[in-house]
Every structure is written in structure tokens, then in C-alpha cells.
Amino acid sequence: MDKTEIKEDLEKNNNDAASEKNPAVDMKQEGEAAVAGEGLEAIAKLKEELETAKEKFIRLYSEFENFRKRTSKEKLDLIQSANEQLIKTLLPVADDFERAENSIYNKDDHNLAGFLLIHSKFKKVLELYGLRAMEAGQGTSFDADFHEAVSQLEAPAPELKGKIVDVVEKGYLLNDKVIRYAKVVVGN
């Protein structure tokens, strides 16, 4: 052993002996340990509060995102169906135009050109706003989601049983939403 190691050992032994003999040093070390323990408890408590705050924040953020998505979807639906009531009231006019066009025997008449032009423009305007006629013709399968059966008739052919025999009134879709069911006669 050299001199420096011997000095360090002596100082260490003196410090140990002094701490064993001095109760003030013992109390000071116990106090520091108690403060350190309280500090650890406070840190643990703060960490717990931080985790709770994070959870609340995440929940609130999620709720806000869901609210934002829901309101934007509702606005989009509102915009898409804003003209629904107006278009519903115009449907009988569209039906009258089609009945008048079907009742014309001589479509080559020059006097009817204006009528046919107005009917064509009227249909294009309705289509521009998302109106679409349902495809329901003779032989089409009956679908209660799109058709309303107003009566049943004896099927003129066996392949028409349970299928549409005649369309009484056209059905319409507005942006893929049924606004008027097609009134049909079903073969029995």
C-alpha cells in the first residue's frame, strides 16, 4: 500500500467513526432520506396526474374529431338534399310532360318542337341536381326498397311471376336516395 491509499483509508475510517458517534449527522442523513422519499412520492403523484391529463386530452380530442366529422357529413347531406322538397313538387310536372309526349302521335310535327325542347331542358335541369329515374320495367324483379306494389295481377307468362308486369308511376332517386317509390303492378 502506498501513502495515498493509507490516507484515504484513515479518512474513511474517521468519517465512519464520526458518523457513528455523532447523532446529528445520523439525523441529517435520515432527514435527507425522508425528503428524498417525499420527493419520489411527489414525482410519482405528478406522473400519475400527467397520465390522467393525457388520457383526458386524448378523449376530448377524439370526441372533437368525431364531432367535426359528424357535422361535416351532416352539412354534406344537407347540401345534397337541400332541393329535395322542390324537386318532389316538380315530379308531377315531369310526369305530365312524359304523358303529353307519349300521347303525341305525330312527333314530326314542327309545332311540337318547342314542347319537346322544353321537356328535354326540364329533364336535364332535374338531372343536374341529382334526380334520376328508377329503372323499373316489365320483367324486372320486384324490390320493396325501390318499388311499391299497388296491385297484383295474374302473370301473363310464367317467367313474370313475382316480377313487375306494369309500371303505374315512375320512381325517382335523388343522389341515390329514394324520394318517390315506383308504383308497380306485380305478377302473381
Secondary structure, 3 states (H helix, E strand, C coil): CCHHHHHHHHHHHHHHHHHHHCHHHHHHHHHHHHHHHHHHHHHHHHHHHHHHHHHHHHHHHHHHHHHHHHHHHHHHHHHHCCCHHHHHHHHHHHHHHHHHHHHCCCCCCHHHHHHHHHHHHHHHHHHHCCEEECCCCCCCECCCCCEEEEEEECCCCHHHECEEEEEEECCEEECCEEEECEEEEEEC
